[in-house]
Amino acid sequence: MRGQCYVVHMNKQYLQPDRTRGAALLLFVVLFMFASLAISFAVSRGVLSAVSEYALLERSKQSYFAAEAVVEDMTQRTMGSFLVDATETLILGDATATATSTFDSINGWLVITGAGEIDTVVRSAQLFLFQGIGASFNFGVQTGNGGFEMANGSAVVGNVFSNGSIVKVLGGTATIFGDVISAGSSGLIEDIYATGTARARVVRDSDIDGDVYAYTLDGGIVDGDAYIFERVGGAVVGGSEFPHEPEEATTSLPIPDSVVDEIKQDIIDNGTVIASTEPECDPGGTDEYEINTDTTLGFVKIECDLRVKKQGSATVLTLTGSVWVEGDIILEGGPDIVIDSAVGNRTVPFVADDPADRALSSTITIENGTTFTGSGDPKSYILLLSMNEDAENGFPNNVDAIFTGQSSAGDMLLYAGHGRVTLANSITLKEVTAYQVSLGNSAIIEYESGLVNTLFTSGPGGGFEFAGWGEI
């Protein structure tokens, strides 16, 4: 057996690949790539949109800032009496802005319009300027040192400010629907019901819904907190007590004599004069100009007393501009005083002033039933202004600068910076300012917010006043 060889043949087995499993993997990879691309596209599209919107917003803001800047530039040049071109151009960053100005003769204002632009993105701004004299009436009633007296049932719908005392007289109740301030070291609020806060050196026997700021709280009821030094007379405080704060400082009245002088000078410079020697002023030797039929007046000085008398069913006096009466103004029998619609949103001064006699003359008497109507614009009023000085001089003649009869009402403002205004029973008006004010039974003063800035038809020397500003 030795020397023999044996050959063994072993069977070989070969492993075959699973082709279905490889196809699934390839399909998964392809689908994953497509999904990734879709997500990337959606994200990039959102980011691109957000970037585009942000860029648009940035251009829009720059355009508006440029529009405002060019409007401010032209306004500054106009108000500062600098040279102003018909069209002003300003470059701010990447924005270019232009401004133009036009005068609106109907409304009596200068309109400045500016437009800023970047890459077709445009935004605009506009500003309105009045040229003339204005005054701010921030209170329903404001008085000087003569103070404010309220009779039974009288009310003020609005805030009250006085350099003198604010007191109720002759019994009953007196209500102020707002804040009440009696300024200075001698300020006194007495027997008043107020829905707002009260400020005075002494608050006595008053019912205050809000807080009280006083050195002495003497009697009465305070629903809010009390900032006081002392509480006497059984005063009741519903809130907490805190240390006393300094009294409110006194302030000047809103129309100084210099403004009245400008109104009168404007009439002399641009209006007409009815002299005391002319027939209108001396019918039968009365030294009085009488109007008893429908009449139109404006930008006129009358050098005698003026009487507007209701004759028949009605007498209408239409005002187209300021009137200066060098004497007394008497509105008799309930005439209608109306501002012409063309005046727009201006207030017409109706002035009684005889510089030679401010003791007995320069008064205004408004008899029962007289009505006052503005131009139709909510900012248009008739300003009845007396320069009588009897109250400021201690009442040697006991003369009212302005006296109103019963049931007079309408768009009227009463002003007597040196005199007393007496308002009879059942009168309704928008605002009264005087050295002293006396409010009769059931008389109501209902303040309107438009009075914060009132512009007069006279006095271009007063400069420019803002009337409005915003995007268009």
C-alpha positions as CSV (number, residue, x, y, z in Angstrom):
1,M,0.0,0.0,0.0
2,R,3.0,2.2,0.5
3,G,3.6,4.4,-2.4
4,Q,0.0,4.8,-3.4
5,C,-1.6,8.3,-3.6
6,Y,-5.2,9.2,-2.8
7,V,-6.9,12.3,-4.2
8,V,-9.9,13.6,-2.4
9,H,-12.3,16.0,-4.3
10,M,-14.2,18.3,-2.0
11,N,-17.4,19.9,-3.2
12,K,-17.1,23.8,-3.3
13,Q,-20.1,26.1,-2.4
14,Y,-20.4,29.7,-3.8
15,L,-22.5,32.4,-1.9
16,Q,-24.8,34.4,-4.2
17,P,-25.5,38.2,-3.4
18,D,-29.2,39.4,-2.3
19,R,-30.0,41.8,-5.2
20,T,-33.4,42.9,-3.7
21,R,-31.7,44.3,-0.6
22,G,-29.3,46.4,-2.6
23,A,-32.1,47.9,-4.7
24,A,-34.0,49.0,-1.5
25,L,-30.9,50.7,-0.1
26,L,-30.4,52.6,-3.4
27,L,-34.0,53.7,-3.4
28,F,-33.7,54.9,0.2
29,V,-30.6,57.0,-0.7
30,V,-32.3,58.5,-3.7
31,L,-35.4,59.4,-1.7
32,F,-33.4,60.8,1.1
33,M,-31.5,63.0,-1.3
34,F,-34.7,64.3,-2.9
35,A,-36.2,65.0,0.6
36,S,-33.1,66.8,1.7
37,L,-33.1,68.9,-1.5
38,A,-36.8,69.7,-1.0
39,I,-36.3,70.8,2.7
40,S,-33.2,72.8,1.7
41,F,-35.2,74.5,-1.0
42,A,-38.1,75.3,1.3
43,V,-35.8,76.7,4.0
44,S,-33.7,78.7,1.6
45,R,-36.9,80.1,0.0
46,G,-38.2,81.2,3.4
47,V,-34.9,82.8,4.3
48,L,-34.7,84.6,1.0
49,S,-38.3,85.8,1.4
50,A,-37.6,87.0,4.9
51,V,-34.4,88.8,3.8
52,S,-36.3,90.4,0.9
53,E,-39.0,91.6,3.2
54,Y,-36.5,92.9,5.7
55,A,-34.7,94.8,2.9
56,L,-38.0,96.2,1.7
57,L,-38.9,97.3,5.2
58,E,-35.5,98.9,5.6
59,R,-36.0,100.8,2.4
60,S,-39.5,101.8,3.4
61,K,-38.3,103.2,6.7
62,Q,-35.4,105.1,5.1
63,S,-37.9,106.6,2.6
64,Y,-40.2,107.8,5.4
65,F,-37.3,109.2,7.5
66,A,-36.2,111.1,4.4
67,A,-39.7,112.4,3.8
68,E,-40.0,113.6,7.4
69,A,-36.5,115.1,7.2
70,V,-37.3,117.2,4.1
71,V,-40.6,118.3,5.5
72,E,-38.9,119.4,8.7
73,D,-36.2,121.2,6.7
74,M,-38.7,123.2,4.7
75,T,-40.7,123.9,7.8
76,Q,-37.7,125.2,9.6
77,R,-36.8,127.4,6.6
78,T,-40.3,128.8,6.4
79,M,-40.6,129.5,10.1
80,G,-37.1,131.0,10.3
81,S,-37.8,133.3,7.3
82,F,-34.9,131.7,5.4
83,L,-34.9,131.4,1.6
84,V,-37.2,128.6,0.5
85,D,-37.3,127.2,-3.0
86,A,-40.6,126.0,-4.6
87,T,-39.2,122.5,-4.3
88,E,-36.5,121.4,-1.8
89,T,-34.5,118.3,-2.2
90,L,-32.7,116.3,0.4
91,I,-30.5,113.1,0.3
92,L,-30.5,111.0,3.4
93,G,-28.5,107.8,3.1
94,D,-29.6,106.0,0.0
95,A,-33.0,107.9,-0.1
96,T,-33.8,111.0,-2.1
97,A,-36.6,113.2,-0.8
98,T,-38.4,116.3,-2.2
99,A,-40.8,118.7,-0.5
100,T,-43.2,121.3,-1.9
101,S,-45.4,123.9,-0.2
102,T,-48.8,125.2,-1.3
103,F,-51.1,127.7,0.4
104,D,-54.7,126.5,1.0
105,S,-56.7,129.8,0.9
106,I,-59.9,128.1,1.9
107,N,-58.5,126.7,5.2
108,G,-55.9,129.5,5.5
109,W,-53.0,127.2,6.0
110,L,-49.7,126.3,4.4
111,V,-49.4,122.7,3.3
112,I,-45.9,121.2,3.2
113,T,-45.7,117.8,1.5
114,G,-42.6,115.6,1.3
115,A,-41.9,112.3,-0.5
116,G,-38.9,110.0,0.1
117,E,-37.9,107.3,-2.4
118,I,-35.4,104.3,-2.6
119,D,-35.6,101.9,-5.5
120,T,-39.3,102.7,-6.2
121,V,-40.2,102.4,-2.5
122,V,-42.0,105.7,-1.8
123,R,-43.5,107.1,1.4
124,S,-44.8,110.6,2.1
125,A,-45.4,113.0,5.0
126,Q,-47.4,116.2,5.3
127,L,-47.5,119.1,7.7
128,F,-49.9,122.0,8.0
129,L,-48.9,125.5,9.2
130,F,-51.2,128.4,10.2
131,Q,-49.9,131.9,10.0
132,G,-51.5,134.0,12.7
133,I,-52.1,134.5,16.4
134,G,-53.2,131.6,18.5
135,A,-54.0,130.9,22.1
136,S,-54.3,127.8,24.2
137,F,-57.3,127.4,26.4
138,N,-56.5,124.4,28.6
139,F,-59.3,124.7,31.1
140,G,-63.1,125.1,31.0
141,V,-62.6,128.0,33.4
142,Q,-59.4,130.0,34.1
143,T,-59.3,133.0,36.3
144,G,-56.8,135.5,37.7
145,N,-56.5,136.7,41.3
146,G,-60.2,137.6,41.4
147,G,-61.2,133.9,41.6
148,F,-64.2,131.9,40.7
149,E,-67.7,131.8,42.2
150,M,-70.3,129.1,41.5
151,A,-74.0,129.4,42.4
152,N,-76.5,126.7,43.0
153,G,-76.8,124.1,40.3
154,S,-74.0,125.5,38.2
155,A,-71.4,123.2,36.6
156,V,-68.2,123.1,34.7
157,V,-67.6,120.1,32.4
158,G,-63.8,120.3,32.3
159,N,-60.9,121.4,34.4
160,V,-60.8,124.6,36.4
161,F,-57.7,126.7,37.2
162,S,-57.7,129.9,39.3
163,N,-55.0,132.1,40.8
164,G,-57.6,133.0,43.4
165,S,-60.2,131.1,45.4
166,I,-62.8,128.7,44.0
167,V,-66.0,128.8,46.1
168,K,-69.7,128.0,46.0
169,V,-72.0,130.9,47.0
170,L,-75.7,131.2,47.8
171,G,-76.4,127.6,48.8
172,G,-77.2,124.5,46.8
173,T,-74.5,122.5,45.0
174,A,-71.8,123.3,42.5
175,T,-70.1,120.7,40.4
176,I,-66.8,120.5,38.5
177,F,-66.6,117.4,36.3
178,G,-62.8,117.4,36.2
179,D,-59.8,118.6,38.2
180,V,-59.9,121.8,40.2
181,I,-56.8,123.9,41.1
182,S,-56.7,127.1,43.3
183,A,-53.0,128.0,42.9
184,G,-50.6,129.9,45.2
185,S,-50.0,130.2,48.9
186,S,-53.5,131.6,49.5
187,G,-55.4,129.1,47.3
188,L,-58.8,128.0,48.6
189,I,-61.4,125.5,47.4
190,E,-64.6,125.7,49.4
191,D,-67.9,123.8,49.2
192,I,-67.2,122.3,45.8
193,Y,-68.0,118.8,44.4
194,A,-65.3,117.7,42.0
195,T,-65.0,114.4,40.2
196,G,-61.2,114.7,39.7
197,T,-58.4,115.8,41.9
198,A,-58.3,119.0,44.0
199,R,-55.2,121.2,44.7
200,A,-55.1,124.2,47.0
201,R,-53.5,125.6,50.1
202,V,-56.8,124.9,51.9
203,V,-59.6,122.5,50.7
204,R,-62.6,123.1,52.9
205,D,-66.0,121.3,53.1
206,S,-65.7,119.9,49.7
207,D,-66.5,116.4,48.2
208,I,-63.6,115.2,46.1
209,D,-63.8,111.9,44.2
210,G,-60.1,111.9,43.4
211,D,-57.0,112.8,45.4
212,V,-56.5,116.0,47.4
213,Y,-53.3,118.0,47.5
214,A,-53.5,120.6,50.3
215,Y,-51.7,122.0,53.3
216,T,-55.0,121.9,55.3
217,L,-57.9,119.6,54.7
218,D,-60.8,121.2,56.6
219,G,-63.9,119.0,56.7
220,G,-65.5,117.4,53.7
221,I,-64.9,113.9,52.1
222,V,-62.1,112.7,50.0
223,D,-62.6,109.4,48.2
224,G,-59.0,109.1,47.1
225,D,-55.7,109.8,48.9
226,A,-54.8,113.0,50.7
227,Y,-51.4,114.7,50.4
228,I,-51.8,117.0,53.4
229,F,-50.0,118.6,56.3
230,E,-53.1,118.6,58.6
231,R,-56.6,117.2,58.7
232,V,-59.2,119.2,60.7
233,G,-62.9,119.8,61.0
234,G,-63.8,116.1,60.8
235,A,-62.5,115.6,57.3
236,V,-62.9,112.0,56.0
237,V,-60.2,110.4,53.8
238,G,-61.2,107.2,52.0
239,G,-57.6,106.4,50.8
240,S,-54.2,106.9,52.4
241,E,-52.5,110.0,53.8
242,F,-49.2,111.2,52.6
243,P,-46.9,114.2,53.3
244,H,-48.0,117.6,52.0
245,E,-46.6,118.6,48.6
246,P,-46.0,122.3,47.5
247,E,-48.9,124.3,46.2
248,E,-49.4,124.7,42.4
249,A,-47.8,127.8,41.1
250,T,-49.9,130.7,39.7
251,T,-49.9,131.3,36.0
252,S,-50.7,134.0,33.5
253,L,-53.8,134.0,31.4
254,P,-53.5,132.8,27.8
255,I,-54.1,136.0,25.9
256,P,-51.7,138.8,26.9
257,D,-52.4,142.4,26.1
258,S,-49.8,142.3,23.4
259,V,-51.8,139.8,21.4
260,V,-54.9,142.0,21.7
261,D,-52.8,144.9,20.4
262,E,-51.8,142.8,17.4
263,I,-55.4,141.9,16.6
264,K,-56.3,145.5,16.7
265,Q,-53.3,146.6,14.7
266,D,-54.0,144.0,12.0
267,I,-57.5,145.5,11.6
268,I,-56.1,149.0,11.2
269,D,-53.5,147.8,8.7
270,N,-55.7,145.6,6.6
271,G,-59.3,146.5,7.4
272,T,-61.6,149.5,7.4
273,V,-62.6,152.1,10.0
274,I,-66.0,153.5,10.8
275,A,-65.1,156.8,12.4
276,S,-67.1,158.3,15.2
277,T,-68.0,161.2,12.9
278,E,-69.5,159.0,10.2
279,P,-73.3,158.6,9.9
280,E,-73.3,155.0,11.1
281,C,-71.9,156.1,14.5
282,D,-74.1,159.1,15.1
283,P,-77.8,158.5,14.2
284,G,-79.6,161.2,16.1
285,G,-76.6,162.0,18.3
286,T,-76.5,158.7,20.1
287,D,-72.8,157.9,19.5
288,E,-73.9,154.4,18.8
289,Y,-73.8,152.2,15.7
290,E,-77.1,150.2,15.7
291,I,-77.6,147.0,13.6
292,N,-81.2,145.8,13.5
293,T,-81.2,144.0,10.1
294,D,-79.1,141.1,8.7
295,T,-75.6,142.5,8.3
296,T,-72.1,141.3,7.6
297,L,-69.0,142.7,9.3
298,G,-65.4,141.8,9.3
299,F,-61.9,143.4,9.7
300,V,-63.4,146.6,10.9
301,K,-62.8,149.1,13.7
302,I,-66.0,150.9,14.9
303,E,-65.1,154.1,16.8
304,C,-68.3,154.2,18.9
305,D,-70.6,151.8,20.9
306,L,-72.1,148.9,18.9
307,R,-75.6,147.7,19.4
308,V,-76.9,144.6,17.6
309,K,-80.6,144.4,18.1
310,K,-83.0,141.7,17.2
311,Q,-85.8,143.1,15.1
312,G,-88.8,140.9,14.2
313,S,-88.2,137.2,14.1
314,A,-84.5,137.4,13.8
315,T,-81.5,139.6,13.2
316,V,-78.3,137.9,12.0
317,L,-74.9,139.4,12.3
318,T,-72.4,137.5,10.1
319,L,-68.7,137.9,10.9
320,T,-66.1,137.4,8.2
321,G,-63.2,138.6,10.3
322,S,-62.1,140.4,13.5
323,V,-64.2,143.3,14.8
324,W,-62.9,146.0,17.2
325,V,-65.4,148.2,18.9
326,E,-63.9,151.3,20.5
327,G,-66.6,151.4,23.2
328,D,-69.3,149.0,24.4
329,I,-70.8,146.0,22.6
330,I,-74.6,145.4,23.4
331,L,-76.3,142.3,21.9
332,E,-80.0,143.1,22.6
333,G,-83.1,141.0,22.4
334,G,-81.4,137.8,21.3
335,P,-79.8,138.3,17.9
336,D,-77.9,135.5,16.1
337,I,-74.1,136.0,15.8
338,V,-72.7,133.8,13.1
339,I,-69.2,133.2,11.5
340,D,-69.2,133.1,7.8
341,S,-68.4,129.5,6.5
342,A,-65.5,130.8,4.4
343,V,-63.6,131.6,7.6
344,G,-63.0,127.8,8.0
345,N,-61.4,126.5,11.2
346,R,-60.5,130.0,12.6
347,T,-61.9,131.9,15.6
348,V,-63.1,135.4,15.2
349,P,-62.2,138.0,17.9
350,F,-65.0,140.4,18.8
351,V,-63.2,143.0,20.8
352,A,-64.6,145.8,23.1
353,D,-61.8,148.2,24.0
354,D,-61.8,152.0,24.4
355,P,-58.2,152.6,25.6
356,A,-59.3,156.0,26.9
357,D,-62.0,154.5,29.1
358,R,-61.4,151.0,30.5
359,A,-63.1,151.8,33.8
360,L,-66.7,152.3,32.7
361,S,-66.5,151.4,29.0
362,S,-65.0,148.6,27.0
363,T,-67.8,146.2,28.2
364,I,-69.9,143.5,26.5
365,T,-73.5,142.9,27.4
366,I,-75.2,139.7,26.0
367,E,-78.9,139.8,26.6
368,N,-81.3,136.8,26.9
369,G,-81.5,134.4,24.0
370,T,-78.5,135.5,22.0
371,T,-77.0,132.6,20.0
372,F,-73.5,132.1,18.7
373,T,-72.6,129.8,15.8
374,G,-69.1,129.1,14.3
375,S,-68.3,128.6,10.7
376,G,-69.3,125.0,10.8
377,D,-65.8,123.8,11.5
378,P,-65.5,122.3,15.0
379,K,-62.5,124.6,15.8
380,S,-64.3,127.8,14.9
381,Y,-65.6,130.0,17.8
382,I,-66.6,133.6,18.5
383,L,-64.2,135.1,21.0
384,L,-65.9,137.9,22.9
385,L,-63.1,139.9,24.5
386,S,-63.4,142.8,26.9
387,M,-60.5,145.1,28.0
388,N,-62.5,146.6,30.9
389,E,-60.3,146.9,34.1
390,D,-62.7,147.6,36.9
391,A,-62.4,144.2,38.7
392,E,-58.6,144.4,38.6
393,N,-58.7,147.9,40.1
394,G,-60.9,146.7,43.1
395,F,-64.4,147.4,41.6
396,P,-64.6,151.1,42.2
397,N,-67.5,151.2,39.7
398,N,-68.9,147.6,40.2
399,V,-68.9,147.1,36.4
400,D,-69.0,143.7,34.7
401,A,-66.5,143.5,31.8
402,I,-68.9,140.9,30.3
403,F,-72.4,140.1,31.4
404,T,-74.5,137.4,29.8
405,G,-78.3,137.1,30.1
406,Q,-80.3,133.9,30.5
407,S,-80.4,131.2,27.8
408,S,-77.6,132.5,25.7
409,A,-75.7,129.6,24.1
410,G,-73.4,128.4,21.3
411,D,-69.9,128.5,20.0
412,M,-68.7,131.4,22.2
413,L,-65.6,132.0,24.3
414,L,-65.6,134.8,26.9
415,Y,-62.4,136.6,27.8
416,A,-61.8,139.5,30.2
417,G,-58.2,139.4,31.4
418,H,-58.6,142.4,33.7
419,G,-62.3,142.3,34.4
420,R,-65.2,140.3,35.8
421,V,-67.4,138.0,33.8
422,T,-70.9,137.4,35.2
423,L,-72.8,134.5,33.7
424,A,-76.6,134.6,34.4
425,N,-78.8,131.6,34.9
426,S,-79.1,128.8,32.4
427,I,-76.4,129.9,30.1
428,T,-74.3,127.3,28.1
429,L,-70.9,128.1,26.6
430,K,-67.6,126.5,25.8
431,E,-65.0,128.4,27.9
432,V,-64.5,131.5,30.0
433,T,-61.3,133.1,31.1
434,A,-61.2,136.3,33.2
435,Y,-59.7,138.1,36.1
436,Q,-62.8,137.0,38.0
437,V,-65.8,134.8,37.0
438,S,-69.2,134.5,38.6
439,L,-71.3,131.6,37.5
440,G,-75.1,131.9,38.0
441,N,-77.7,129.3,38.9
442,S,-77.8,126.3,36.5
443,A,-75.2,127.9,34.2
444,I,-73.1,125.3,32.4
445,I,-69.6,125.6,30.9
446,E,-68.9,122.6,28.7
447,Y,-65.2,122.6,27.6
448,E,-64.2,121.2,24.2
449,S,-60.7,119.7,23.6
450,G,-60.4,121.7,20.3
451,L,-59.8,124.8,22.4
452,V,-56.3,123.7,23.4
453,N,-55.0,125.5,20.3
454,T,-57.3,128.2,18.9
455,L,-56.2,130.4,16.0
456,F,-57.6,133.9,15.3
457,T,-58.5,135.5,12.0
458,S,-56.2,138.5,12.8
459,G,-52.6,139.0,13.6
460,P,-50.2,137.5,11.1
461,G,-47.3,138.9,13.1
462,G,-48.0,136.1,15.6
463,G,-45.9,133.7,13.5
464,F,-46.7,130.1,12.5
465,E,-48.7,127.5,14.4
466,F,-48.8,123.8,13.8
467,A,-52.1,122.5,12.7
468,G,-51.3,118.9,11.9
469,W,-48.5,116.5,10.9
470,G,-48.5,112.9,9.7
471,E,-48.0,110.3,7.0
472,I,-50.1,110.4,3.9
